[in-house]
Amino acid sequence: MMLEELLRILRSGETCSLPDLSRRLGVSEALLARMLSDLQRMGYLQPLDGCGPQACPHCSQSGTCSPAASPKLWKFIEPVTH
């Protein structure tokens, strides 16, 4: 399933751009954006408004990336199982 593959990539902690992810998954960026929105609604992702060491402390690009270049940033949230 495509959402499961996207979750696997997101769980890895790898930093990926939308174009890179869409190519890897073989889907359009528009479909990828809908998939990310679905994952947010399901509680797997939290959107971030900005970037930098406080927003993304483990990101290798935290000191150099620009919110203007990446207008939508997401944080993966491991779901709580009961």
Contacts in CASP RR format, 6 or more apart in sequence:
PFRMAT RR
TARGET T0000
AUTHOR 0000-0000-0000
METHOD contacts of the structure
MODEL  1
MMLEELLRILRSGETCSLPDLSRRLGVSEALLARMLSDLQRMGYLQPLDG
CGPQACPHCSQSGTCSPAASPKLWKFIEPVTH
2 25 0 8 1.000
2 27 0 8 1.000
2 35 0 8 1.000
3 35 0 8 1.000
3 38 0 8 1.000
3 39 0 8 1.000
5 25 0 8 1.000
6 21 0 8 1.000
6 25 0 8 1.000
6 32 0 8 1.000
6 35 0 8 1.000
6 36 0 8 1.000
6 39 0 8 1.000
7 39 0 8 1.000
7 44 0 8 1.000
9 16 0 8 1.000
9 21 0 8 1.000
9 24 0 8 1.000
10 39 0 8 1.000
10 44 0 8 1.000
10 45 0 8 1.000
10 74 0 8 1.000
10 76 0 8 1.000
11 76 0 8 1.000
11 78 0 8 1.000
13 58 0 8 1.000
13 76 0 8 1.000
15 59 0 8 1.000
15 60 0 8 1.000
15 61 0 8 1.000
16 24 0 8 1.000
17 70 0 8 1.000
18 29 0 8 1.000
18 32 0 8 1.000
18 33 0 8 1.000
18 72 0 8 1.000
19 29 0 8 1.000
21 32 0 8 1.000
22 28 0 8 1.000
22 29 0 8 1.000
22 31 0 8 1.000
22 32 0 8 1.000
25 32 0 8 1.000
27 35 0 8 1.000
33 72 0 8 1.000
36 45 0 8 1.000
36 72 0 8 1.000
36 74 0 8 1.000
39 45 0 8 1.000
40 46 0 8 1.000
40 47 0 8 1.000
40 74 0 8 1.000
43 77 0 8 1.000
43 79 0 8 1.000
44 76 0 8 1.000
44 77 0 8 1.000
44 79 0 8 1.000
45 74 0 8 1.000
45 75 0 8 1.000
45 76 0 8 1.000
45 77 0 8 1.000
46 74 0 8 1.000
46 75 0 8 1.000
46 77 0 8 1.000
47 72 0 8 1.000
47 73 0 8 1.000
47 74 0 8 1.000
47 75 0 8 1.000
48 55 0 8 1.000
48 56 0 8 1.000
48 73 0 8 1.000
48 74 0 8 1.000
48 75 0 8 1.000
49 55 0 8 1.000
49 67 0 8 1.000
49 73 0 8 1.000
50 67 0 8 1.000
50 73 0 8 1.000
51 59 0 8 1.000
51 61 0 8 1.000
51 62 0 8 1.000
51 63 0 8 1.000
51 65 0 8 1.000
51 66 0 8 1.000
51 67 0 8 1.000
51 70 0 8 1.000
51 73 0 8 1.000
52 59 0 8 1.000
52 62 0 8 1.000
52 63 0 8 1.000
52 65 0 8 1.000
53 62 0 8 1.000
53 63 0 8 1.000
55 62 0 8 1.000
55 73 0 8 1.000
55 75 0 8 1.000
56 62 0 8 1.000
56 73 0 8 1.000
56 75 0 8 1.000
59 65 0 8 1.000
67 73 0 8 1.000
END
